[in-house]
Amino acid sequence: MSYEKRDYGKVTPEIVKRIANVVGDKYVTTSKPILYSYLSKGIMGLESVVADCVVRPKSVEEVQGVLTIASEELIPVTPASGGLSGGFACPTIEPGGILMDLSEMNKIIEVDTDARYIVVEPGVRSGEVWAYMKKKYPGWAPPVPDGAPPAATILGDAIERGFSLVTGRYGPQADTVMGLEVVLATGDVIRTGSWALPGAKPFYKWGLGPDIGGLFLGSQGTMGVITKCAIKIMPHLEHKTVVAYGMDNPYDMQDLTLEISKYEMGMSDHCVMVQGGNWPLVMTRWPKDRVPNDYEAYQKMGISQWWMNFEVWAWTKEELDDTVKRIDDVAKSYEKRTGHQTPQWKLHPKQIASRLLKPNKIAIPYALWDAGFLFITWYTPWKGCGEFSEIYCQKMEEYGFPPVMWVASIDHAREAICMPIVCYDATDKESIKRVKKLNQDTTEIFLEKGWLNYRMDPFCHAPLTLTKAKEYHSLLRKIKRILDPNGILHPGRLALP
Ligand SMILES: Cc1cc2nc3c(=O)[nH]c(=O)nc-3n(C[C@H](O)[C@H](O)[C@H](O)COP(=O)(O)OP(=O)(O)OC[C@H]3O[C@@H](n4cnc5c(N)ncnc54)[C@H](O)[C@@H]3O)c2cc1C
């Protein structure tokens, strides 16, 4: 049988028994309602299928045991930590095989405030780690995802190379990873970075010669099962605020933000989260028949067509005030020089408090507009985010969706994370078809421009992207074959077998 095309095995009662011998009867199930409940959590997974069984290992040894059985029996295995990445932690092929739910492995193992990292297991949720640090180490913040539900995990977000509450300052979540412990499909356990040396702490992420940690970040569960992650913690400063500026177009949003962000080693180092977007972001957080659907009403409420928020953290009140003043000076000088309007949006203290709340639940209500929503997120150089926003908004309107756009800075606006929120009707096949067409159409345009999808889906982004990068894809396949010789890990994801 070739590696690329294979007939996967089904999970038989005998296999369930063997798995139960490894994890215990209570931790493996084939109950249909439970299997479907995992699918329903993957709210944004247009391509997800139902697993044949769910297994919840409690230790590295149990993960090894389950993977060994799956490798022998050629059963697909999909790892999930919080399962909230929008269907990306669900199987994509039939038979669905084993969904390995790692939520039972939920210990915070170590906090080192000198080397400044925390070691967590996969099941440690953002809400839990945030509360734990607040109580035990109030001077330190874990980089939890900014907008994901508190039930998403910090490790899941790191694997996804997502954006955290300090991404504007520290880069994508993958940049904060100091080391990983991974169980390979073969049952071997490896560690990355300095952690690879037995007895060493995860203090240095590049480790022993060429680093292989990057193979597991962005891998969507196709390369190995991560059982521990050491991730940086940051000073959690007492003095915080949010300042916002309004614009009437995405290009001023882009250019003003870039000017402010280039003050690295100065004011832009205090801007931990820099994120903005357009007025439909406000509108689509409500059922569509209960709110005005045109800009005029929102304009009356003082909402700009576009805006950018700068969340500022500082050690002292003076430092905070100074940063806010400097941001304002740049904004004023930008207005004067360009003649474009970028007024400060005076936020109500309640608005500031709600924006400072972590982990916030700001992104959850988008399902209210219609019956579903999908984040189709892209990376562009910061200088591309204005054009990206313009094209995507036009396309969303062309395909009959509200033009909802959210944009955030990564690492002092070196890059942008651009996230259109496609509010569609998940109960209507026609609406789903339009989402797929919109995705295909925009992907073709954006790849030509050299922009990258944040979390490639298996049917559109991954094939379109990787067929353009043939040598890279071919090498990835070879590496996958070494790490997962029987091709059991999340087959179908990432255009990998
Ligand atoms: C409303 C909403 C808001 C969101 N806001 C944000 C945000 O602000 N920032 C952001 O970055 N993301 C956001 N997301 C996306 C996502 O929720 C986060 O990235 C989240 O942290 C993913 O963590 P998780 O534990 O749910 O991952 P999962 O869904 O469990 O997994 C993510 C991927 O990694 C694989 N995987 C999971 N665990 C393992 C493991 N242990 N070993 C190997 N592979 C594994 C899975 O198969 C999947 O492909 C949002 C999602 C929603 C629904």
The ligand as an SDF file (V2000), in Angstrom:
LIG
                    3D

 53 58  0  0  0  0  0  0  0  0999 V2000
  -15.2130   32.6590   19.4870 C   0  0  0  0  0  0  0  0  0  0  0  0
  -13.7750   32.3330   19.1950 C   0  0  0  0  0  0  0  0  0  0  0  0
  -12.7990   33.3040   19.3770 C   0  0  0  0  0  0  0  0  0  0  0  0
  -11.4540   33.0360   19.1110 C   0  0  0  0  0  0  0  0  0  0  0  0
  -10.5250   33.9940   19.3560 N   0  0  0  0  0  0  0  0  0  0  0  0
   -9.2180   33.7100   19.1950 C   0  0  0  0  0  0  0  0  0  0  0  0
   -8.2020   34.6280   19.5900 C   0  0  0  0  0  0  0  0  0  0  0  0
   -8.4600   35.6830   20.1330 O   0  0  0  0  0  0  0  0  0  0  0  0
   -6.9200   34.3090   19.3330 N   0  0  0  0  0  0  0  0  0  0  0  0
   -6.5940   33.1290   18.7300 C   0  0  0  0  0  0  0  0  0  0  0  0
   -5.4330   32.9010   18.4720 O   0  0  0  0  0  0  0  0  0  0  0  0
   -7.5170   32.2350   18.4090 N   0  0  0  0  0  0  0  0  0  0  0  0
   -8.8110   32.4730   18.6360 C   0  0  0  0  0  0  0  0  0  0  0  0
   -9.7410   31.5370   18.3230 N   0  0  0  0  0  0  0  0  0  0  0  0
   -9.2860   30.2440   17.7540 C   0  0  0  0  0  0  0  0  0  0  0  0
   -9.0300   29.1370   18.8130 C   0  0  0  0  0  0  0  0  0  0  0  0
  -10.0870   29.0260   19.7190 O   0  0  0  0  0  0  0  0  0  0  0  0
   -7.7870   29.3320   19.6330 C   0  0  0  0  0  0  0  0  0  0  0  0
   -6.6600   29.3840   18.8050 O   0  0  0  0  0  0  0  0  0  0  0  0
   -7.6670   28.2640   20.6980 C   0  0  0  0  0  0  0  0  0  0  0  0
   -6.7990   28.6680   21.6700 O   0  0  0  0  0  0  0  0  0  0  0  0
   -7.3610   26.9120   20.2160 C   0  0  0  0  0  0  0  0  0  0  0  0
   -7.1700   26.0990   21.3750 O   0  0  0  0  0  0  0  0  0  0  0  0
   -7.9450   24.7660   21.5870 P   0  0  0  0  0  0  0  0  0  0  0  0
   -7.4350   24.1570   22.8300 O   0  0  0  0  0  0  0  0  0  0  0  0
   -9.4070   24.9400   21.4860 O   0  0  0  0  0  0  0  0  0  0  0  0
   -7.3660   23.9670   20.3390 O   0  0  0  0  0  0  0  0  0  0  0  0
   -7.9470   22.6880   19.6480 P   0  0  0  0  0  0  0  0  0  0  0  0
   -9.1630   23.0540   18.8750 O   0  0  0  0  0  0  0  0  0  0  0  0
   -8.0750   21.5680   20.6010 O   0  0  0  0  0  0  0  0  0  0  0  0
   -6.7480   22.3260   18.6520 O   0  0  0  0  0  0  0  0  0  0  0  0
   -6.1700   23.1990   17.7130 C   0  0  0  0  0  0  0  0  0  0  0  0
   -5.4360   22.3710   16.6380 C   0  0  0  0  0  0  0  0  0  0  0  0
   -4.3150   21.7170   17.2020 O   0  0  0  0  0  0  0  0  0  0  0  0
   -4.4660   20.2900   17.1980 C   0  0  0  0  0  0  0  0  0  0  0  0
   -4.1410   19.8750   18.5650 N   0  0  0  0  0  0  0  0  0  0  0  0
   -4.8360   20.1780   19.7070 C   0  0  0  0  0  0  0  0  0  0  0  0
   -4.2020   19.6910   20.7750 N   0  0  0  0  0  0  0  0  0  0  0  0
   -3.1000   19.0660   20.3160 C   0  0  0  0  0  0  0  0  0  0  0  0
   -2.0380   18.3960   20.9660 C   0  0  0  0  0  0  0  0  0  0  0  0
   -2.0040   18.2890   22.2790 N   0  0  0  0  0  0  0  0  0  0  0  0
   -1.0610   17.8900   20.1880 N   0  0  0  0  0  0  0  0  0  0  0  0
   -1.0680   18.0280   18.8480 C   0  0  0  0  0  0  0  0  0  0  0  0
   -2.0510   18.6600   18.1860 N   0  0  0  0  0  0  0  0  0  0  0  0
   -3.0500   19.1850   18.9100 C   0  0  0  0  0  0  0  0  0  0  0  0
   -5.9170   20.0190   16.8360 C   0  0  0  0  0  0  0  0  0  0  0  0
   -6.0790   18.8290   16.1040 O   0  0  0  0  0  0  0  0  0  0  0  0
   -6.2880   21.2540   16.0160 C   0  0  0  0  0  0  0  0  0  0  0  0
   -5.9110   21.0910   14.6780 O   0  0  0  0  0  0  0  0  0  0  0  0
  -11.0910   31.7690   18.6030 C   0  0  0  0  0  0  0  0  0  0  0  0
  -12.0670   30.7930   18.4280 C   0  0  0  0  0  0  0  0  0  0  0  0
  -13.3970   31.0570   18.7380 C   0  0  0  0  0  0  0  0  0  0  0  0
  -14.4180   29.9540   18.5640 C   0  0  0  0  0  0  0  0  0  0  0  0
  1  2  1  0
  2  3  1  0
  2 52  2  0
  3  4  2  0
  4  5  1  0
  4 50  1  0
  5  6  2  0
  6  7  1  0
  6 13  1  0
  7  8  2  0
  7  9  1  0
  9 10  1  0
 10 11  2  0
 10 12  1  0
 12 13  2  0
 13 14  1  0
 14 15  1  0
 14 50  1  0
 15 16  1  0
 16 17  1  0
 16 18  1  0
 18 19  1  0
 18 20  1  0
 20 21  1  0
 20 22  1  0
 22 23  1  0
 23 24  1  0
 24 25  2  0
 24 26  1  0
 24 27  1  0
 27 28  1  0
 28 29  2  0
 28 30  1  0
 28 31  1  0
 31 32  1  0
 32 33  1  0
 33 34  1  0
 33 48  1  0
 34 35  1  0
 35 36  1  0
 35 46  1  0
 36 37  1  0
 36 45  1  0
 37 38  2  0
 38 39  1  0
 39 40  1  0
 39 45  2  0
 40 41  1  0
 40 42  2  0
 42 43  1  0
 43 44  2  0
 44 45  1  0
 46 47  1  0
 46 48  1  0
 48 49  1  0
 50 51  2  0
 51 52  1  0
 52 53  1  0
M  END
$$$$
